[in-house]
Amino acid sequence: MNKELLALSDEADKLKVDTEAFKPARAKLEQATRAAALDGTYMNVTALRRQQTDDQAALKADEAALPDLETSANTQTDALKTAEQLTLKAKEELKVAAPLIQKTRALDQKIVEQTKAISEGADVCSREAAKIETNKQTRVKEQKRRAGTEKTLEAAERYLRENARDEWLIGGLTGVEEQLGNLLARQREATQKEADLSKAETALADAVKKREEASRQCSLKKQELETAGKNLQHGRKVLNQLLNGKLLREYRTEKETLLREMAFIRKIEKLEDHRARLEDGKPCPLCGSVEHPFTKGTVPVPDETEHKIESLTRLIAQADEQEAAIKELERAEVIARNELNDHEKLETEAVNNKKTAEKTLTDLKEALTALRTDFDELKLAVSGKLQPLGITEIPETEVESLLESLKSRLKTWREQVQQKGDIEKQIVTIDSTLKHLDGVIYTLVKALAEREEHLERLKKELADETDERKRLFGDKKPDDEEDRLNKAITVAEEAEKNARARNTELQQKLTAGKTHIESLKKCIDQRSAELKKAETGFSAALIPAGFPDEQSFLESRLSAEDRESLSSRARQLDDAGTELKAKQKDRESRLATELSKRLTDRSLEELEPQFKTDEESLKELRDTIAGLTLTLNQNMAAKERLKEKHSAIEAQKKECHRWEKLHSLIGSADGKKYRNFAQGLTFELMVTHANQELKKMTDRYLLIRDDQTPLELNVVDTYQAGEIRSTRNLSGGESFIVSLALALGLSKMASRKVRVDSLFLDEGFGTLDEDALETALETLAGLQQDGKLIGIISHVSALKERISTQITITPVSGGRSSLSGPGCTRMSGTT
């Protein structure tokens, strides 16, 4: 405490020196504080002085600029009058030239129209001449085609005359074809029977060989079975001799007993040292017996037991080997017996196969004889029918080629007949075309002459109007001349507008300048009295504040930062003095209190060791506290980790629940739920597209999925208050409209990945009424406009009237049909 008091005394001396050094600055701070109290009044005076000076300077400048401004305003007034006169002159020039420009423009328009008409007329004449030439060339081609067609007709007629007997085939080939077919079938059946006969002979030979081989193998397997039985009996006899009438497990039990006895003997040998300490008549520390027989040299010897164990071990090993050999012999006997049974079955099967092959061979021979007899009778009957065609003999190897030859002759005959009819139709068509071309050429030549005459009249009128235009306006363009005059008016009006705006601006500036001068004079006069009053008041406030004049006031002023800095320093010194006095008083009071307690009589040398001991104890306690704090922190960290684990478990439970929910919705072992789910999404998308197409055809129905069976369809009937019913209850026409909408929706789905450019509809139109048919056709027409190819297969006559491009199927004789239409051509060699 005394040391602290001395230190505080030194601080008090130092503070006193600092306070004395700050006295001049404190006096300067007091003057600046008094001056700061007059800042508001001084600022008012300064502002009035500055405003008065600025207004006086502005008045002088405005009075000097006023004469020049008056001169500029008068000059601009004269310029405005000149611009107005130029504008009137330009408008008068346009007014005079307007009728001539209008007349010239009308002539130019008429000349352009006539030039266009002449150009178009010349083009039309050129096209008409080209048409005439094209028609003439077409006529020449048609004449050549007619000559070629006549030659083809002559060839067809010549063939029909030379092969007139082939006409019999039209009605007679059907019966002959059937007989030749039967004949060919008999021939093929006989060939097959001959092949089967050869196979049967081979099969019989194979069956005989297999039977002999099976008998030989059975004899071998019987011998092997007898040998295996003898070996097994010998092995069992050897084992009985080895065991000497006892069981093998009895020898194993005897060996285990000897092994336990041997272990006991070894243990007795290890207690030799302990037996040396035993005394007769005193109890054994282990068993408590007072008799000790092993101390008298009666310890059992293990040699005899070891020999017995070795003998039993060899015997058991030999018996195990013999038993293993017996098991192998037993397996060999079973295998030999099974193989014998298998070969006996094979022998029986071979005997049966031989009998079957012999019967099959006999049956085939009888059937082949009957077939050959039937073939000869049928061949004779067919030969009689073919004599009108010049065929008297039918070689057995050429039955099939003969049938093909007859078919070919009939086909050629029909083709020639068809070709003759077609050629005759073509000649009629060509003659009609030639007659039509003659009429067209005559009409076009006459029309061309009239057009050329009209074209010459137009050219003469164009020349007259062109001369009139040059006389009126020369080579000048009316639009350019009118644009020039209008531009001159626009330039004059713009110059007048700019002159008027400049004149208005200068007049406004002149008026504003005069008004501003009067205003400045008035303000200066009013502010002079106000400034004088403010200066008098400020001078009166200086003396009470301790300032003899304004100059001393200005010298005493400090900036706010400087005043704050000095004030802060003054406060620091005052606060330091107050704090120092308080500390001195506190230390003196505490010193008196401590002296009055008289806590110890020991000296400092005696107290220092005790202090070190207490300090070490305190350190140990602090270490203990630190260890406990660390343990607590670790426990808190573990709790946080546990909390995180619980949070993770809860999150995983939520995730597991989410997956379980997903599994309950679309999960199953065979994938059926997910398949239905995916199909339902695709089905829903298809229904959406189908409804878009259905809406184009009818506003009555809307397709929806069945709630009970998601892959089934229902329809909402908007005409029946939104009634929902099955698609099975729709009429034929309604079903067709819905099916068409579904097909179009499906094609739209597929078009996202694969472009669907073609759509074919097979029937269904016959069930539609007129309105439904019209709606369906309009929808298909819209698809055709989108670039899609629409094909319709139908017999409805209304469709034939609506569809220009058609492929017609016409039935012909013999169950065949012919195609006709765009892209259909008759190919040679086909029926």
GUSETI-22808 format. One line per field, with one value per residue (C-alpha): x, y, z; residue number from 1. Coordinates in steps of 0.1 Angstrom, whole numbers, plus 5000, padded with zeros to 4 digits. Each point is the difference from the previous one (the first is absolute). Layout:
// GUSETI-22808
X	c(X ...)
Y	c(Y ...)
Z	c(Z ...)
seq	c(NUM ...)
//
This chain:
// GUSETI-22808
X	c(5000 5028 5016 4967 4997 5035 4992 4968 5020 5023 4971 4985 5033 5000 4964 5007 5027 4977 4973 5023 5012 4963 4990 5007 4980 4972 4998 5000 4971 4980 5003 4991 4970 4988 5006 4980 4970 4999 5005 4963 4998 5033 4988 4969 5020 5025 4971 4984 5033 5006 4965 5004 5033 4987 4968 5021 5023 4970 4983 5032 5003 4963 5001 5031 4984 4966 5010 5013 4969 4977 5020 4998 4963 4993 5023 4981 4966 5012 5012 4966 4982 5024 4994 4962 5003 5022 4974 4971 5021 5008 4963 4989 5025 4985 4965 5009 5018 4974 4975 5028 5016 4966 4994 5035 4996 4967 5018 5029 4975 4982 5033 5011 4967 5001 5037 4990 4971 5022 5026 4973 4984 5033 5005 4966 5007 5032 4983 4972 5025 5019 4967 4993 5034 4997 4966 5014 5028 4976 4978 5031 5008 4965 5000 5032 4986 4969 5021 5020 4968 4986 5031 4996 4963 5010 5025 4974 4974 5026 5009 4963 4994 5031 4992 4962 5000 5014 4966 4988 5022 4977 4974 5019 5032 4982 4991 5033 5019 4983 5007 5036 5002 4988 5024 5028 4989 5000 5035 5013 4984 5015 5034 4996 4989 5031 5022 4982 5005 5037 5001 4979 5025 5029 4981 4994 5037 5009 4975 5016 5034 4989 4982 5032 5021 4975 5002 5038 5001 4975 5023 5030 4981 4988 5037 5010 4971 5012 5036 4989 4979 5029 5024 4975 4996 5038 5004 4974 5017 5034 4984 4984 5034 5017 4974 5000 4962 4999 4986 5022 4984 5011 5036 4996 4985 5029 5025 4983 5002 5037 5007 4983 5021 5031 4992 4996 5034 5016 4985 5013 5035 4998 4993 5034 5014 4969 5001 5036 4986 4974 5005 4984 4972 4995 4970 5006 4994 4981 4978 5004 5011 5026 5012 5023 5004 5018 5029 5010 5009 4966 4995 4983 5021 4984 5018 4975 4970 5018 5005 4963 4990 5023 4986 4964 5008 5014 4971 4974 5018 5001 4963 4991 5019 4982 4966 5008 5010 4967 4980 5018 4992 4964 4998 5016 4974 4971 5014 5004 4965 4986 5019 4988 4964 5005 5015 4972 4975 5019 5000 4962 4996 5022 4978 4969 5016 5010 4963 4988 5024 4990 4963 5007 5019 4972 4974 5020 5005 4962 4992 5026 4985 4965 5012 5017 4968 4979 5026 4999 4961 4999 5027 4980 4969 5019 5017 4965 4990 5032 4998 4982 5031 5023 5013 4998 5025 5008 5036 5001 5029 4982 4966 5008 5016 4970 4976 5021 5001 4962 4997 5025 4980 4968 5016 5015 4966 4982 5027 4997 4962 5003 5027 4978 4971 5023 5016 4966 4991 5033 4993 4966 5016 5028 4975 4980 5031 5011 4965 5002 5035 4989 4972 5023 5027 4973 4986 5035 5011 4969 5003 5037 4993 4974 5024 5028 4977 4989 5037 5008 4972 5014 5035 4987 4981 5031 5021 4974 4998 5038 5003 4973 5018 5034 4982 4985 5028 5031 5021 4993 4983 4968 5008 5035 4988 4972 5024 5024 4972 4987 5036 5005 4968 5011 5034 4984 4975 5028 5021 4969 4993 5036 5000 4967 5014 5032 4981 4977 5030 5018 4969 4995 5037 4996 4969 5016 5032 4981 4978 5031 5018 4970 4998 5037 4997 4971 5017 5032 4981 4981 5031 5021 4978 4998 5039 5005 4977 5017 5035 4989 4985 5032 5022 4979 5003 5038 5007 4981 5017 5034 5010 5008 4995 4992 5037 5007 4968 5014 5034 4985 4979 5010 4986 4976 5027 5026 4975 4990 5037 5008 4968 5008 5035 4986 4975 5028 5021 4969 4989 5036 5002 4967 5009 5034 4985 4975 5027 5021 4971 4991 5035 5004 4967 5009 5035 4985 4975 5027 5022 4971 4994 5035 4996 5035 5032 5022 5025 5000 5028 4977 4969 5016 5005 4964 4989 5018 4984 4966 5006 5009 4969 4980 5016 4991 4964 4999 5014 4974 4973 5014 4999 4964 4991 5016 4980 4968 5008 5006 4967 4982 5017 4990 4964 5000 5014 4973 4974 5013 4998 4964 4993 5016 4980 4968 5009 5008 4967 4982 5019 4992 4963 5000 5015 4975 4972 5014 5004 4963 4990 5021 5022 4995 5022 4989 5000 4963 4991 5027 4991 4963 5011 5023 4973 4975 5021 5005 4963 4991 5022 4984 4965 5010 5012 4969 4977 5017 4993 4964 4992 5007 4974 4973 4993 4977 5025 5030 5022 5010 5018 4979 5005 4997 5020 5026 5007 4964 4982 4967 4984 4983 4968 4997 4967 4986 5010 5035 4989 5029 4996 5022 5014 4983 4966 5009 4984 5020 5005 5009 5025 5016 5004 5015 5023 5012 5007 5020 5020 5008 5010 5022 5017 5005 5017 5023 5008 5021 5027 4991 4983 4967 4992 4975 4967 4978 4963 4984 4962 4977 4987 4968 4987 5002 4971 5005 5010 5024 5015 5004 5018 5023 5009 5007 5023 5019 5002 5016 5026 5007 5006 5026 5020 4987 4990 4965 4989 4964 4988 4962 4970 4979 4990 5000 5038 5006 4985 5021 5034 5016 5030 4987 5013 4971 4999 4979 4992 5008 4995 5017 4998 5024 4998 5017 5013 4997 5008 5031 5032 4984 5016 4994 5032 5007 5001 4974 4964)
Y	c(5000 5024 4993 5008 5033 5010 4993 5020 5029 5000 5000 5030 5019 4992 5010 5034 5007 4991 5022 5030 4994 4999 5034 5022 4975 5000 5038 4999 4974 5023 5029 4977 4987 5036 5008 4969 5013 5030 4978 5001 5038 5004 4975 5021 5032 4982 4985 5035 5015 4972 5003 5038 4997 4974 5020 5032 4980 4985 5034 5014 4971 5001 5038 4995 4972 5017 5022 4969 4980 5028 5001 4962 5000 5027 4982 4967 5017 5011 4965 4985 5023 4989 4963 5004 5016 4970 4975 5017 5001 4962 4991 5021 4982 4966 5013 5011 4967 4976 4997 4992 4975 4983 4997 4987 4974 4988 4996 4981 4977 4993 4994 4975 4982 4998 4989 4973 4990 4998 4979 4977 4997 4991 4974 4986 4999 4982 4975 4994 4994 4976 4982 4997 4986 4976 4988 4994 4980 4980 4993 4987 4978 4987 4991 4981 4983 4990 4984 4980 4990 4986 4979 4986 4992 4981 4980 4991 4990 4979 4981 4994 4985 4978 4987 4998 4965 5015 5016 4966 5004 5028 4974 4967 5008 4999 4963 4991 5019 4980 4967 5010 5010 4967 4983 5021 4992 4963 5003 5019 4975 4971 5017 5005 4964 4988 5022 4987 4965 5005 5015 4971 4975 5020 5002 4962 4993 5025 4983 4965 5014 5018 4968 4979 5027 5002 4962 5001 5029 4982 4970 5022 5019 4967 4989 5033 4997 4965 5012 5030 4977 4977 5029 5014 4966 4997 5036 4993 4967 5018 5026 4973 4982 5034 5009 4964 4999 5034 5034 5029 5023 4976 5005 5037 5001 4978 5025 5030 4982 4994 5036 5012 4975 5012 5036 4991 4982 5031 5022 4976 5004 5038 4998 4984 5031 5003 4963 5004 5024 4976 4983 4969 5005 5036 5010 5009 5037 4991 4970 4998 4963 4989 4972 5008 4968 5018 5011 4964 4994 4988 5027 4984 4997 5013 4976 4972 5024 5018 4967 4991 5035 4996 4965 5012 5030 4978 4977 5028 5016 4966 4995 5035 4994 4966 5016 5027 4973 4981 5032 5004 4964 5005 5030 4980 4972 5025 5017 4966 4989 5034 4997 4964 5012 5028 4977 4975 5028 5010 4964 4998 5034 4987 4969 5022 5024 4971 4988 5035 5005 4967 5010 5035 4986 4976 5028 5023 4974 4994 5038 5007 4973 5015 5035 4990 4984 5031 5022 4981 5002 5037 5008 4982 5021 5033 4992 4996 5036 5016 4987 5031 5020 4978 4980 4963 4987 5011 4990 4991 5024 5030 5001 5031 5018 4991 5016 5031 5001 4998 5028 5021 4995 5010 5030 5011 4995 5021 5027 5002 5002 5027 5018 5000 5015 5026 5009 5005 5023 5019 5005 5015 5022 5011 5009 5020 5018 5008 5015 5020 5013 5011 5021 5015 5009 5017 5020 5010 5012 5022 5014 5008 5020 5021 5006 5011 5025 5015 5002 5022 5024 5003 5008 5028 5016 4997 5019 5029 5004 4999 5030 5019 4995 5013 5031 5008 4992 4989 4974 5014 4977 5013 4984 5015 5035 4998 4988 5029 5026 4984 4999 5037 5007 4978 5018 5034 4991 4985 5032 5021 4978 5003 5038 5003 4979 5020 5033 4988 4988 5034 5020 4978 5005 5038 5001 4977 5021 5033 4983 4985 5034 5016 4971 5002 5038 4994 4971 5021 5029 4978 4979 5031 5009 4964 4996 5032 4988 4966 5015 5023 4971 4978 5029 5004 4962 5000 5021 4979 4969 5016 5010 5038 4998 4976 4993 4987 4978 4985 4994 4981 4976 4963 4973 4975 4972 5021 5010 4964 4989 5026 4992 4963 5007 5022 4973 4973 5021 5008 4963 4989 5023 4988 4963 5004 5016 4972 4974 5016 5002 4963 4988 5019 4986 4964 5004 5011 4971 4974 5013 4998 4963 4988 4966 4987 5005 4981 5017 5000 4973 4977 5007 4995 4961 4997 5022 4977 4969 5015 5012 4964 4986 5027 4989 4964 5009 5021 4970 4978 5025 5003 4962 4998 5029 4981 4969 5020 5016 4965 4988 5030 4993 4963 5011 5022 4972 4977 5026 5002 4962 5001 5027 4980 4969 5020 5014 4964 4988 5027 4990 4964 5008 5019 4970 4977 5022 5000 4962 4997 5021 4985 4973 4962 4970 4994 5037 4999 5031 5022 4987 5009 5034 5007 4988 5022 5031 4992 4992 5033 5019 4982 5008 5037 5000 4981 5025 5028 4982 4990 5036 5009 4974 5003 5020 4973 4975 5001 4970 4991 4971 4975 5005 4962 4988 5027 4985 5001 5029 5018 5029 5031 5009 5038 4999 4978 5022 4986 4963 4976 4967 4973 5002 4966 5017 5024 4995 4990 5035 5013 4972 5008 5037 4990 4974 5026 5025 4974 4991 5037 5005 4969 5013 5034 4983 4980 5031 5013 4975 4985 5021 4983 5011 4974 4988 4973 4994 4967 5002 5014 5028 4980 5004 5038 5024 5029 5025 4976 4991 5036 5007 4970 5010 5037 4987 4978 5029 5021 4973 4999 5038 4993 4979 4966 4972 4987 4966 4988 4965 5001 4993 5030 5019 5034 4996 4994 5033 5018 4984 5008 4976 4964 4965 4977 4963 4982 4962 4978 4963 4972 5017 5028 5038 5028 5034 5032 5035 5024 4980 4967 4984 4966 4979 4973 4964 5005 4990)
Z	c(5000 5009 4965 4983 5020 4990 4963 5003 5014 4971 4976 5018 4995 4963 4996 5017 4974 4971 5014 5002 4965 4987 5016 4968 4978 5026 4998 4962 5002 5022 4975 4971 5019 5005 4964 4989 5019 4975 4969 4991 5001 4980 4974 4994 4995 4977 4979 4996 4990 4974 4985 4998 4982 4976 4991 4994 4976 4982 4996 4984 4976 4989 4994 4978 4979 4994 4969 4981 5008 4987 4967 4995 5006 4974 4974 5005 4995 4965 4992 5010 4975 4972 5008 4998 4965 4988 5013 4981 4968 5002 5005 4970 4978 5010 4994 4964 4992 5016 4970 4975 5024 5005 4962 4994 5028 4984 4966 5017 5017 4967 4982 5027 4998 4962 5001 5025 4978 4969 5020 5013 4965 4985 5027 4994 4962 5007 5022 4975 4973 5022 5008 4962 4994 5030 4987 4965 5014 5022 4969 4982 5030 5002 4963 5005 5030 4981 4972 5026 5018 4967 4995 5035 4993 4969 5019 5027 4974 4981 5033 5007 4965 5001 5035 4999 5015 5033 5005 5012 5031 5013 5010 4997 5020 5033 4997 4984 5026 5027 4983 4993 5036 5012 4976 5013 5036 4992 4984 5030 5024 4981 5001 5037 5005 4982 5022 5031 4987 4997 5035 5014 4985 5016 5033 5000 4994 5029 5023 4993 5008 5031 5013 4995 5017 5029 5006 5000 5025 5023 5002 5008 5028 5015 5003 5016 5025 5010 5005 5021 5022 5006 5008 5025 5018 5002 5015 5027 5009 5004 5023 5022 5003 5009 5028 5013 5007 5017 4989 4989 5026 5028 4989 4999 5035 5013 4984 5017 5034 4995 4990 5032 5021 4982 5009 5036 5001 4985 5027 5027 4986 5001 5038 5008 5019 5021 5009 5014 5026 5013 5034 5012 5024 4990 4977 4964 4994 4968 5008 5039 5000 5026 4978 4970 4979 4971 5023 5004 4963 4988 4973 4969 4968 4968 4975 5000 4995 4971 4982 5004 4987 4969 4993 5002 4978 4972 5003 4998 4970 4981 5008 4988 4967 4996 5006 4974 4975 5008 4993 4967 4991 5010 4977 4972 5005 4999 4968 4983 5010 4986 4968 4996 5004 4975 4974 5005 4993 4969 4988 5005 4982 4971 4996 4998 4976 4977 4999 4993 4972 4983 5002 4986 4971 4991 5002 4978 4972 4999 4999 4973 4977 5004 4993 4968 4987 5009 4983 4967 4999 5007 4974 4973 5008 4999 4967 4984 5011 4987 4964 4987 5011 4980 5031 4995 5026 5035 5011 5037 5007 4983 5017 5020 4971 4978 5026 5001 4962 4998 5026 4980 4967 5018 5015 4967 4982 5027 4998 4962 5003 5027 4980 4968 5019 5017 4966 4984 5029 4996 4963 5008 5026 4977 4972 5025 5011 4965 4992 5033 4991 4965 5016 5026 4974 4979 5030 5012 4965 4996 5036 4994 4969 5019 5029 4976 4983 5034 5011 4969 5009 5036 4987 4978 5029 5022 4975 4998 5038 5003 4976 5019 5033 4986 4986 5034 5025 4981 5017 5035 5025 5016 5034 5001 4990 5026 5026 4991 5004 5032 5014 4992 5019 5029 5001 4999 5027 5022 4995 5009 5031 5012 4994 5019 5029 5001 4999 5028 5021 4996 5008 5031 5010 4996 5021 5026 5001 5006 5027 5017 5001 5017 5025 5009 5006 5023 5019 5005 5015 5024 5010 5008 5030 5011 4998 5020 5027 5002 5002 5029 5019 4995 5012 5031 5008 4998 5031 5025 4986 5007 4964 4995 4962 4971 4993 5035 4996 4968 5016 5030 4977 4998 4978 5016 4997 5019 5027 5004 5003 5027 5019 4999 5014 5027 5010 5000 5025 5022 5000 5007 5031 5013 4995 5016 5031 5003 4997 5027 5023 4994 5005 5033 5012 4990 5016 5033 4999 4993 5028 5024 4992 5010 4981 5006 5019 4976 4977 4962 4999 5020 4979 4965 5003 5012 4971 4975 5015 4998 4965 4989 5017 4982 4967 5006 5007 4969 4980 5015 4991 4965 4996 5013 4977 4970 5010 5002 4966 4985 5015 4985 4966 5003 5008 4969 4978 5015 4992 4964 4998 5012 4975 4972 5011 4999 4966 4988 5015 4980 4968 5007 5005 4967 4982 5018 4988 4965 5002 5011 4970 4972 5015 4995 4996 4963 4991 4992 5021 4984 4966 5006 5014 4970 4975 5018 4995 4963 4998 5016 4976 4970 5013 5003 4964 4989 5017 4981 4967 5011 5008 4964 4988 5027 5032 5014 5014 5023 5007 5036 5017 5020 5037 5007 4970 4992 4965 4990 4983 5008 4982 5016 4980 5003 4982 5028 5030 5002 5003 5001 4981 4985 4965 4994 4999 4972 4966 4969 4988 5035 5004 4967 5010 5034 4984 4974 5028 5019 4968 4994 5036 4999 4968 5017 5029 4977 4979 5029 4993 4966 4972 4990 4965 4989 5015 4985 5010 4992 4998 5028 4978 4991 5036 4999 4993 4976 5028 5016 4966 4991 5034 4996 4964 5011 5027 4976 4975 5027 5006 4962 5001 5027 4974 5011 4976 5008 4985 5003 4992 4995 4977 5010 4968 5018 5006 4963 4992 5025 4993 4967 5001 5001 4995 4989 5005 4973 5004 4969 4993 5019 5035 4990 4999 4981 5012 4981 5009 5005 5004 4988 4969 4985 5002 4974 5012 5028 5002)
seq	c(1 2 3 4 5 6 7 8 9 10 11 12 13 14 15 16 17 18 19 20 21 22 23 24 25 26 27 28 29 30 31 32 33 34 35 36 37 38 39 40 41 42 43 44 45 46 47 48 49 50 51 52 53 54 55 56 57 58 59 60 61 62 63 64 65 66 67 68 69 70 71 72 73 74 75 76 77 78 79 80 81 82 83 84 85 86 87 88 89 90 91 92 93 94 95 96 97 98 99 100 101 102 103 104 105 106 107 108 109 110 111 112 113 114 115 116 117 118 119 120 121 122 123 124 125 126 127 128 129 130 131 132 133 134 135 136 137 138 139 140 141 142 143 144 145 146 147 148 149 150 151 152 153 154 155 156 157 158 159 160 161 162 163 164 165 166 167 168 169 170 171 172 173 174 175 176 177 178 179 180 181 182 183 184 185 186 187 188 189 190 191 192 193 194 195 196 197 198 199 200 201 202 203 204 205 206 207 208 209 210 211 212 213 214 215 216 217 218 219 220 221 222 223 224 225 226 227 228 229 230 231 232 233 234 235 236 237 238 239 240 241 242 243 244 245 246 247 248 249 250 251 252 253 254 255 256 257 258 259 260 261 262 263 264 265 266 267 268 269 270 271 272 273 274 275 276 277 278 279 280 281 282 283 284 285 286 287 288 289 290 291 292 293 294 295 296 297 298 299 300 301 302 303 304 305 306 307 308 309 310 311 312 313 314 315 316 317 318 319 320 321 322 323 324 325 326 327 328 329 330 331 332 333 334 335 336 337 338 339 340 341 342 343 344 345 346 347 348 349 350 351 352 353 354 355 356 357 358 359 360 361 362 363 364 365 366 367 368 369 370 371 372 373 374 375 376 377 378 379 380 381 382 383 384 385 386 387 388 389 390 391 392 393 394 395 396 397 398 399 400 401 402 403 404 405 406 407 408 409 410 411 412 413 414 415 416 417 418 419 420 421 422 423 424 425 426 427 428 429 430 431 432 433 434 435 436 437 438 439 440 441 442 443 444 445 446 447 448 449 450 451 452 453 454 455 456 457 458 459 460 461 462 463 464 465 466 467 468 469 470 471 472 473 474 475 476 477 478 479 480 481 482 483 484 485 486 487 488 489 490 491 492 493 494 495 496 497 498 499 500 501 502 503 504 505 506 507 508 509 510 511 512 513 514 515 516 517 518 519 520 521 522 523 524 525 526 527 528 529 530 531 532 533 534 535 536 537 538 539 540 541 542 543 544 545 546 547 548 549 550 551 552 553 554 555 556 557 558 559 560 561 562 563 564 565 566 567 568 569 570 571 572 573 574 575 576 577 578 579 580 581 582 583 584 585 586 587 588 589 590 591 592 593 594 595 596 597 598 599 600 601 602 603 604 605 606 607 608 609 610 611 612 613 614 615 616 617 618 619 620 621 622 623 624 625 626 627 628 629 630 631 632 633 634 635 636 637 638 639 640 641 642 643 644 645 646 647 648 649 650 651 652 653 654 655 656 657 658 659 660 661 662 663 664 665 666 667 668 669 670 671 672 673 674 675 676 677 678 679 680 681 682 683 684 685 686 687 688 689 690 691 692 693 694 695 696 697 698 699 700 701 702 703 704 705 706 707 708 709 710 711 712 713 714 715 716 717 718 719 720 721 722 723 724 725 726 727 728 729 730 731 732 733 734 735 736 737 738 739 740 741 742 743 744 745 746 747 748 749 750 751 752 753 754 755 756 757 758 759 760 761 762 763 764 765 766 767 768 769 770 771 772 773 774 775 776 777 778 779 780 781 782 783 784 785 786 787 788 789 790 791 792 793 794 795 796 797 798 799 800 801 802 803 804 805 806 807 808 809 810 811 812 813 814 815 816 817 818 819 820 821 822 823 824 825 826 827 828 829 830 831)
//
